[in-house]
Amino acid sequence: MEDYIEIIKNSYSGYWNYLKQELLFQNQWNNYFYGLIIISIVVWGLEIIFPWRKNQALFRKDFWLDTFYMFFNFFLLNLIVLMALSNTAAAFFDDILGVIGLSISNFQLFDIDEMPKWVGLLIFFLVSDFVQWNTHRLLHRIPFLWNFHKVHHSVKEMGFAAHLRYHWMEPVVYKSLLYIPIAIIGGFDAQDVAIVYFFAIAVGHLNHANLGWDYGILKYIFNNPKMHIWHHAKELPQHVRFGVNYGLTLSLWDYLFKTNYVPYDGTYIELGFEDDEKFPKDFISQELYPLNKK
């Protein structure tokens, strides 16, 4: 137990030092703080130049709430929960394997160091995106998890910052289910992961932006605004009542497993979920909502 407490303490202190380096621009090109700001400004600029919904205000409904969510979830949440949780979970999992004389290295399927870097990154990207696609499906199908996911679906007007409006419990679920597959691949350094991470953030911002793009033939590979808006549709047919278009970065999984749904141009469809008018409107109440839900 003392070892786990020490891991938690080191996680907090280590991430705090890392965050200071980010803010003071001491890290190099893979600076997540300023990278997020640059991506956000670029996508917001595209919204301004090429607005899909012409009557949507520049500072749309809940713009500032979503902006707060964006920075809270991307940085402070990591400091408060995820770094300590993921590091402790990794140590706990390794200890469990150690009891039966194994380690995570016994399950590694690839030796990434012996592969061309682009092949290793592609495998990492595909595996992580597929696991997250499946996790996203669970958030819709399991009532307990859906109560947390409602925070994200409470968005009533889409814009880039809506991408990172989610309850703090969501990344706990994502990280927990993603840990073992990624650990089995292994072998990546921080700069390698940053490439995939920045790409996923950019695509996620675009998916939620006020842009009427579907990327042509590439819509069958990459998620896009015209597809993702149907994921947020308030009313869906009974046969897809648990949701559609679960892809985060890739739409490929939805087309392969028949969860794709783009019946027509959804420019002005109503967003949300049943009885969302009763859903809390402020950050604190939204965070507490799943705990108060019977």
PyMOL commands that set and color helices and strands:
alter all, ss='L'
color gray80, all
select helices_A, chain A and resi 2-23+32-49+63-99+104-107+112-114+117-141+143-153+160-164+169-185+190-208+216-220+225-231+238-240+252-256+276-278+283-292
alter helices_A, ss='H'
color red, helices_A
deselect
rebuild
show_as cartoon
